[in-house]
């Protein structure tokens, strides 16, 4: 498809992967799963499907230089810069008006820079199929086949079958549900009608802007004014003047939950949001005792009577008689926690923010 573009969301902070993920080097800039950064991998898995000139990136001013250096073949003008983070609603809106100014007929695949996808070839095939469906007037979301009753993801309920496209079955989307409690998540999984909300959306630029206009008219007016300034001398001044007036809101709440003509394609592509140390542990291969190590250490980490433990360190770590533990060792912070409590790392980050401890953020 000549009008298919990718919009990579690369502005997240990755606070649940602290202390390795920091403000100056968030998780998309880290080699967590492979030897290259997650951002580099996100670009590479798109390239057999799209030429570099149709891969765009939304990120913050503080990260654009680093990200651009990682993928020098992506044109610098394809980096769409947020003055500061305003959640995914404004970020998606900003990227969309930029791409629409370039190509009024654009179909945009919104993806993220910090997710792991094991089956890259299938991922490209489902994006191409979703692009065909979007061309026909559907707003398409990729639903991930759930592997356990997670309370950390949103869910999408599928409705009636819509179409077969590119070897994938698409359904009408019946409803979006935010992160459920455990009992509800178990019910969702048992019903077989629900998939995890991957946060990946494929749509025509003009169609999603129509949804902003219908559901978020104030945001639409601001995005339209920013879009009209794209490529003009006054663009930076216009963006700086208007950006802080945009509502801080996720794209799910801004448009997706009440959007019209929404389709879901359930797919199993070996997806993980790598949202915490526990989810990274699940993605990586372990040894015979289920232990996972990251970090180049001469002689390796020494583990005696140690099971199901994650060690991330560039120096020797010795463990004796432990199980289900996360150990993350950086130059200035040592984190030790139970794997079941790894989501609580975000609370530490919030405490550091409240204390004004910028040194460790």
N, C-alpha and C positions, 0 to 999 in steps of 0.2 A: 504493500500500500504506500503510494507516494506521499500521502498526507498523514501518515502515522508518525507521531512524535512520542518520545519518552520524557517525562518530567520526574527527575529523581529528587526526592525530598531528603536533604542532607543537612538539616539544621538542628537535629535533636541533640540533647545533652547527655543521654545515656547514664543518668545518675545512679541507676541500680547496679552499674558495673564499676562504681567507685571502689577502691581508689585508683584503679588503672585508668578508667575514663575520667578525664578532668575537663574543666572549661576550655582550656587551651588545646586539648587533644581528646575530643569525645570519641565514642565507640566506633563511629564510622571511619575514623582515622587509625584504628588499631588493627593489627593482624591477629584477630581472635581465633578464627577457624582455620585459615590457611596462612601462608607466609606473606601474602599481600594483604593490604588493608581491606576492610569490608567495602569501602567506597570503590576501590579499584575493581573488586570482584563484581560489584553491582553494575559498573560500566561495561566490563568485559562480557557479562552474560547477555547484555543487550545488543552487542555489536554484530553478531551474525544476522540479527534481524533488522537493525537500523544503522545508517551511516552516521559518523560522528556529528555531522551538522544538524542531525535531528534528535540528538540526545542533549537535553537541557537539565540544568541543576539549579535548585533553589537552596540557598544557604545564607548564613549570616556574614556580615562584613569581616568579622574576625577570623573566618575560616576560608574565605574564597581563595586567597593566595596559596595556602597549603593544598587545598583540593585541586586547584588548577595545575599545580606542579606535579601532582600524582598522575594526571591524565593530560599531558600537554597536547595530545592530538585532538582533544575536544576544544572547539573554538572558544576563546575567552568570552566573547559576547554571549555565549550560551549559558554563562553563569549569571543567574538572576539573583540579585543581592537584596536580602532583607536588612533594613537598618538595625532591627533587633527582633527577637522572637515574639510572635503574636499568635502562636498555635497554628494548626494545620489549615484552618479555614482561610485566613488571609494569605498564607503561603501558597496554597493551591490557587487562590484567586489571582495573586500576583503573577505566578507562572503562566496561568491561562491567558491573561490579557497580553502578556509578552508574546506568547506563541501565536495567538490569534492575530496580532498586528503583523506578524511575519507571514502567516498563512490562514486566511479566513475560513478555509475548509478543513482545518486541522482536526485530527482525531488524536487525543492525548491519553497515553497510558501513564497514570500516576503510580509510581513505585517508590520504594524507600532505599536508602543507602545502608541500612543497618539490619537487614534481614538475611538469614541464611536460607538458600534454596539449593537442595542437593541435586534435583533433576533439572538442570539448566535447559536442556533441549526441550523437554516437555513444557517448561515455563515459557519459552519463546513461542511454541506452538499454540499455547492457550492465549497468549497475548495477541497473536495474529488473529485467532478465532474471535476473541473479544473485540478486536478492532473492526472486523467485518460486521459484527452485531451492532456495535456503536454506530457504524456508518448507516445502519438501517433505522437509527433513532432510539436505540436503547442505551441507558446508562448502565454499564456492566460492572459488577464487582466480582472478584475472585473469592470464592468461599473455600476454606481449607478443611478437608475432611478431618474431624477431631479424633485425636488418638487417646484422649482421656477427658474427663469432665472438668475442664479448666474453669476456674472462677476469675481468671485474669484477662480473658479475651471477651470481646463482644461477639454476639452470635447473629446469624442471618437464617431466617426460616424460609425454605423454598416453598413456592406455590405450585401452580400448574406448569407442566412442561411448555416451553416456549419454542425452542428450535434446536435442531442438530446443526452445529457449525464447526467445521474443521476437525471432526471426530469427537467433539465434546457436546454434552447435553446441557443446554441452558434452560433455566426455569424463571418464571416470574418470581420476583422477590415478594414474599408475603409480609415480612416485618423484620426490623432490626431490633435487637435487644442488647442493652448495655451489660456490663459484667454481672452475671447472675450470682446468687448464692449457691452453695454446694448442692443443695437438694434440687434446685432448678436446673443446674448444669447436668446433673445425673439424668434428669427427665429429658432434657434436650438431646443428650447423646443417645439415650435408649430409643427415642422416637425415630431416629434416622432421618429426620427432616431438617436438621440444623447443621450449619457449618460455622467455623470460626470466621470472623470478619478479619481478613488479611490486611485491610487498609490500602489495598490496591484497587484502583478504579480506572475504567476506560470509558471515555466519552468524547462526543464532539464538543469542541470549545464553545461554540455558540449555544449549544444545548445546556451546558452546565452554567453558563453565564445567565441564561434565561431563568434557571433555577435560583441563582443568586438574586435576580431581579424580583422574582415572585416571592421568595421566602425571606430574603435579607435585603430589602430595597435600599437601606442606608449604605450597607457595604457595597452594593452594586454601583451606586452613584459614585462612591469614592474610587472603586476599582476602575470604573469607566474613565474618570478624570485622569487617573494614573496611566491607564492604557493609551489615552490620547496623547500623552506626553512622551511615550516610548520613542526613542530615536531623535528626540528634539533637544535643543540646548538646555531647556528648562526642566528636563526629566528629573535629575537628582534633587533639585530644589522642590519640585512638586511631590516627589516620593517622601522626602523628609518632612514636608509640611503636613501631608495627609496620613502617613503611616500610623501615627499614634492615635488617630481618630477611628481606626478600624476596630471593630469589636474583637476581643480575644476569644476565639471560639474554635472548636475542632470542626473539620469539614463534615464529620458525621452529623453533628448537631446543626451545623449551619445549613446544609442542603440534603445530605443523603437520606436521613431518616424519613423525610417527607417528600422526597423527590418522586416525580412521575416517570413511568416507563423504566423501572429498575429491573434488571435481570441479574441473576447470580449463576455463575458456572462453578459447581463443586469440583475440586481438583485436589489430587494428592501429588505434590511436587517436592516432598521432603522439606517442608517449610518450618522455620523457627524464627521467632522475633528476636532471639538471643537477648531477651529482656532482663536477664538476671544471671548471676553466677550458676544457679541451678539449671537454667535452660542451656547455658554454654556447656555444662557438664554432660547434658543429655545429647548434645550434638557431636561432641568429640569422642573418638575411640579410646577405650580404656584398656588397661592391662588385664591379666588373668584375674586379678582381685577387684576389677572395676574401678581402679584408680586412674585419674587423668592428670597429666602434667603438661604445662605450657611453659616455655622459657628455655633458652639454650644454657645448659649447665654441663660442664665437663664432668663426666662420671654419672650424671643424672641425679635425680632426687632419690634419697635413700628412704625406703618405706618398709618398716618391719611390723608385721601384724596390723596392716593398715588396709582398710576396705572402703570402696565407694567414696573416695576423697578426691577433691580437686586441688591441685597445687599450681599456682601461677607465680613464678619467681625466676629471676635471672641469676640467683645464687643457690648454693646448696641448702636444701631444706630436708631435715630428718624427722620422720614421724614414727612413733611407736605406739601401737595399741589404740588407734583411733578409727572411727568409722563415720561416714556421712558428714564430713567436715569440708569447709572451704577455707583455703589459705591463700591469700593474695599479698605478695610481698613487693613493695615498690621502694624507691630510694628513701622516702620519708614517712611511709605509712605501712603498718602491718595489720591486715584484716584477718581475723579468725572467727568463723561463725558456723553454725550448723547449716547444712544445705537447706533444710526446711525453713530457715529464717533468712535466706539470702535476699528476699524481697525487702526486708527491713533495712537494708543498706541505705535506701532512700531517706529513712528517718535520720540517719547519721548526717547525710548531706544537708538536710533541713536544719539540723542543730548547728552545724558549722556555719550555715548562712545566717541563722539568728544570732550567732556569736560574733559575726563579722570576721570569721577566719578565712579570708580569701586565699591565704597561703596554701591551704590544703584542698581547695575546691577545684 
